């Protein structure tokens, strides 16, 4: 089968225009270096019978402020949580082979799996629960104490089991890195090899991806990016903010299946086209069944109770809200690196951005909107703050303390809207994170939001209840239980 992905300028945006868009975005957002890639139908014809796709990539800036080395076409960036799609694909290959099903209980593959004080999750959690974040497993624990041995993922499964359940099994949806490490361990057991080796053997090598690696000893054979943190406190409204290199290059190896892939923009685009071509790689090799691709991109869980950012979740893929335009995608965040990819299946368009600074998430969203607009795709709906004062009933329901591992939020009566949110710094804020006290606004869309000084757009917040009546605050597709 002929190569279906042609490295050439797309009809969607000219190469020079794409380069200009990236160069300007780097300056506007204060990001040291990045790559941007676009896939679109060759010749602009979505209905072309040969299915050919054109892929164009641009790159700019430097990989590391300390060295000043330039970003290259094949520089490896950490794609962060986009790695979860690779782990999901590895598991779906096992489904294709009949070695696993979405309804297989985790404990049937991992007999020692358990979540403390939750027999419901211990004995009922399935592969589907893991893939669409309705498993209740603690989501944001990244231990550095489990070593770098080939047994570190197995050790992580034992480690995460000692955290109490974040939610009941089945929801509300709460994004879980821990669940995807468990899924990676399922892959390891059924393949008889490490997750790192399985990713190379069953995805990267068959697809011909030479610039996809997980271990630092492999990544560092290539040009590779280092992350950068915002170098000013997050209570300061500074755009673009100065940045400085991170002191840690990568998350611990034990967290690999949830976020450890490093890739070039070209190979990331190639991977994305699996989901436009029914599981067939650019080199013509089938690595997933068309049925698995369909299931991975079909909604499993609704997110409409948590805000307007996402419509729901599929298997691995999230379903961002682009109005009437169907889309699936994912973001990624590691130590000072940010990545984003969005795919419009009806248009056969992919837009991806890899960056080496924490402002890269906002930059990637800007680039995606700009390029999608050229295809006539309307921008995602914007969060609109209301200045109305919250009602007494709203205030009574909201006020309280919400807490989970490395997350603490408190809502007190007061301020111009009736409620003030107090937010402890979290690891994503970097070394300059400080506590923030912000008015909680209602939004015109029926939810709530705060305007962080270090963000250009509001951060959406919702207050939700689980089936058992427990209250949570939801933000960034994570829920935090009310504890007081």
N, C-alpha and C positions, 0 to 999 in steps of 0.2 A: 504494500500500500504506500502511495506517495506521501511525502511530508505534507500535512495539511496546514502548517503554520509557517508563513513566509515572513522573513525579517525584512520589512520594508515600511515606508511611510504609509499611514492609513488614510482613508478618505475622510475620516472624522476630524483630524487635525493635522496640519502639516508639521513636518519634523522641526523646522525652524521655529514655528509657533509653539510647539510643545517644549522645546528647549527654552524659549523666552518665558513661558509660563513657569517653568521650574526655577529658572534663575531669579525671577522676580519674587517668587514665593519664598525662596531661601532668605532673601534680604528682608522681606516683610515679616517673616516669622522668626528670624534669628536662628535658623537651623544651619549647622556647619556643612552638612553634606546630605545628598539624597539621590535616589534613582526614581524615575517615573516610567511606567510602561502602559501601553494601550494596545488592546486587541480589538479589531473590528473586521467585518466581512471584507475580503479582498474585492476591490472595485466598488465597495459600498453597497453591494447587492446581498441583502439578507437571505434571499431565496435562491442564491446560486446553487446549482445542482451539485457542483463539485465540493461544496462545503469549505472552500479555501478561506483561511483567515490571514489577515495581515497583522503583524506585531511590530510596534515601533517602541524603542526605548531611548531615554535620555538620562544623563547623569551630570552632576555638578557639585562643586564644593570640595571639602576635604573629609577624610575618614576620621581624623583625630586632631584636635587643636594643638596637642603637644608636638606631634610630628609634622603636621602640615601637609601630609601626603595627600594627593588628589584622589577623589572618588573615580573609579574606572568603570567601564561598561560591565565588567564581571565581578566587581567588588561584592563580597558577601555581607549582607546585613542580617541581623537577627529579626526574624519575622514574628517572634513572640507567639501569641495565642493562635495565630493562623496555623501553627503547628498542630493544633487540635484537629484540623481538617485532615491532615496527613494521618494522624492516629486513627481518626474515624474511618478513613479509607482503608487502612490496614485491617481494621476489624471487619469492615464490610467485605473485604476479600475473603475472610474466613467464613462470612455468611454465604458468599457465592459458592464456596467450596463445601458447604454443608457441615462445617465444623463448629458453627455457632449460629444462633438466631437472635433476633432483637429481644425475644422474650426469655432467653437463657438467663437464669439467675446467676449473679456474680459468684455466689457461694458454690455453685455447681462446678465452676472452673477454679476458683480460689477457695478451697475449704477453710482456710484460716481467716478469711475476710470477716470482719465484724466492726460495727460502730457501737461504741460504748453506750449502754443504757438505751439502745434502740433495736430491739429484736425485729421491729417492722422493717428497718433498712437492712439489717444484717441478713435476714432470711428472705426478704422480698425484693431487694434491689435487682433490677435487670439491666441488660446491656442498653436497652432503649433509655432507661432512666439516666444512665451515665451520659449518653450522647446528647440529651436535650436538657440537662441541668435541672432535673426535677427529682434528684436523688437524696437531698438533704445532707450530703457530705461536705464538711468544712472546705471552703473554697480558696483560702488565701494563706496557706501555711507553706513556707519554703525553707525547710530546715537545712542548715549547712553542716550538720553533724552526722550525716549518714554515709559519708565517704564517697569515693568515686569508683568503687569496685562494681563489677557486673551485677552484684546483688543489691545495688542501692535502690532500684525501683521496688523490689520486693520489700526492702526495709521501709520504704515510704508507705506502702499499703498498711503495714503494721502501725507505723507512726500516726497516720491520719485516723486510724480507727480509735485512737485514744481521745479524739475531740468529740464533744457532744454533737448530736445532729443539729444542723442549722435550721432545718424545716422538717415537717413531716414528709414521708415518702409521697411523691406525686405533686408536690408544690406547696406554696408558690415557687415559681422558677427562681433559682438563685445560682448565679454563675459559679461554677465549681472547678477550679484548677485541680483540686484533689481527685475529683471523679475521673478526670482524664488520665491522671497517673495510674489510677486503678485500671482503667481501660487499657492503658499501655502494658500493664502487667498481665492482663488477660492475653494480649497479643504475644508477650514473651513466653508464657506457659504453653500456648497452643502451637507456637512456632519453634519452641526449643532453642531460642536465642535471645539476645538482648533486644530491647526496642530499637536501639541505634542500628544494630545489624539488620533487623527486619526492615527498617525504613529504607536502607540502602538496597537490600536484596529484592524487596518486593515492590518498591516504588521508584526510587531514584535510578537504579541501574536499568530496569526494563524500559523506563521512559527516556533513557539517554540523558539524564540530568547530571552533568559533571560538576555543577556548582551548587549542590545541596548536601550539607553535612551537619552533624550534630555535636561532635566532640571538638574541643578546642585544638587538640593536636592535629586534627584534619583541617579545621577552618583556617588555622594560622599558616598553612601552606599557600594560602591565597591572599590577595588584598582583602582586608576585612575591616569593618567599621567598629569604632568604639563609641559608646553612648556618652551623652552630655546632659547634665542637669541644669536646670534654671539656677543661676547663681545670685538670686536675689530672693528675699523672703516672699512667700506666696500671699502676704497681705499687702503687697505693693503692686500698684497698677502700672506696670512697665511693659510696653510693647514696642519693638521686640525686646525681650529680656536678654541680658548677657548670660552666657553659659560657660560651664567648665567641665572638663572630662570627668567621668565617673571613676571611682576607685576600684570598682568591681566590674569585670568584663561580662560575666555571664551568670545566670542563675545556677544553683547546684545541679549536678547531673541527675540527682534523684527526681528532679522536677521535669526531666526531659520530655515525656509524652505530652505535657500540657503547654510547652513553650520553648523548646530548645533547638528548633531548626534554624540554621543560617542558610540563606540562599541569595543568589543573584536575582535581579529583577527579571531577567530573561527566563530563567528556570521557573520562577514563580508564575509567570504568565503561562508557560507551558503546562504547568500543573493545573492551572485554572481551566485551560481548554478541555481537560478531561470531562468537565461538567457541561461543556457545550457540545461535545462529540460523543456522548453516550458511553464514556469510560475508556475511550481510545486516546492514546497519547499522540503527541505531534509526530512521532516517528512511525505511527501506524500500529503500535503494540497495544492490544487491549489489556488493561489492568483492572478494570471494574466492569461488572455487567451493567447494561443499560438500566435494569431494574434497580440496582443499588444506587446509581446516580439519581434516578427519579426519587427514590426514598430519601436520599440524603438532602434533597432540595425541596421536599414537600413539608409543609408546616405540620409540626407535631404538638406544639404548645402555643397558646396565645399569650401575648404580652400586653394586651390592650389595657389591663388594669394597672400597668406600671408606667404609662406615659405614651408619648407619640414617637419616640426615637425608633423603636422597633415594633413591627407588627407581631412577630412571634419568633419561634425557634424551630428549625428543622432538625436533622441529625448532624450535629457538628456545626453546620452553617447557621448563622443568624439571618433573620429576614428583616433588613432595614426598611424603614418607611420612606419610599420614594413616591408617595401618592398613588396614582393609578398604575404606575410602572412596576411590574414584578421585578424583584431583585433579591439576590442573596449575597452575603459577604461576611467579612470578619475583620476585626482589628487585632493589633498585637502590641504589647508593651513589655519591655524587659528593662534592664538596667540602663536607663537613659536612651533607649532606642524605641521608636514607634513605627508601626506599619499598618497599612490598611489596604483592603481589596474589596471591590464591589463588582458584581457580575449581573448584567441585564440579559437574561436568557432569550427573551423574545427578539432582542436586537443583536444578539451574539456579540456583545461588547463587554470587555473587561477593562477596568481602570485600577491600577495598583501603584502605591507609593511606599517606598522604604526610606526611613530617615534615621539620623543618629542624634536626636534631641527630643526632649519630652514635649516641646511645642509641635512636634511632627504630627500629632493626631489632628490638631486644628488645621495645620497646613494641608494634610492629606484630604480632609473634608472639603477644603476650599478648592483643591485641584480637581477632585471628583465632580463637584458641582459645575466647575467651569467646563470640563470636557463633556460631561453628560448633557449640558445645555446645548452643545453643538449638535447633538442628536435629537434635539427637541424634547428632551426629558426634563420635566420641571424639577426644580430643586426640592429637597426634602422640606416638609413643613417646619416652620420656625417656632420656637417656644416664645410666647408673648406674655410678658409679665403684666399682672394687674396691680393697681395701687389700692384696691379695695381692702378694707379691714376685714380680717377673718371673723366669722361669726363665733358667738360664745360656744356653740356646739362643736364647731371645728377645733377651736382652741382646746376644749376639754378632751377631745379625742386624740389630739396630736401631742400635747405637753407630756414630757416624760423623758426617760433615759433609754437609749437603744445601744446595744453593745454586742459585739462578737470578737473573735480573734483579730487583734490589731485594728479594730474599728470602734470608735466611741463617738456617738452623737447625742446631744441633749437639746431638748426644745423647751424653752421657758416662755411664759407669758410676758409680753413687753414689746417695745419697739414700734415702729410706725405702722406695721401691719397687724400687730397683736401677738405675734410669735417671733422669737429670736432663736435661730439655730446656732448651737455651739459645736464646732467640729474640731476634734483633735487631729493633729497631723498624722498622715499615714505614709507608708513606705513610698508610694508613688510621688509624694511631694518632695522627695529627695532631702538632702541635708539641710536645706533652708526652710523646711516646712515649719509653720507655726500654727497655733490654734487660731481659728477664725470664728468670729461672732457676726452673723449676718441676718438681716431680716428675711423671714420666710414669706414669699409672695404666693398668692394664688396665681394661676395662669389662665389665660383666655380659653385654653383647651380643656380646662376642668381638672388640672392637677396642681402641683406646687413646684416652686423653683427658687433657687438662690442665685445671686450673681457674685461669683467668686472674683476677687480682684485680679487673679492671675489667669482668668479665662475671658475670652472675648465674647462668648455667648453664655446664656444661663445654663445652670446645671439642674436638670429636671428631677423632681422628687415626687414620690407617691406614698400613700399610707394604705397598706393592704392587710387583709386578714386571711389566715389559713383556714382550712376546713374545720380545724379543732378550736377556732375562735381566737387564736393567738394573734397579736398585732405585730406588724413589721413596718419599718420604713424601707422603701425601695429606691435605689439610685444606681445608675450604671449597671443595670440588670443584676444587681445583688440586693438581697434583703437582709436586714439586721433586726433581730428581735427586740421588742420592748421588754426591758428588764425591771423597770421601776417607774 
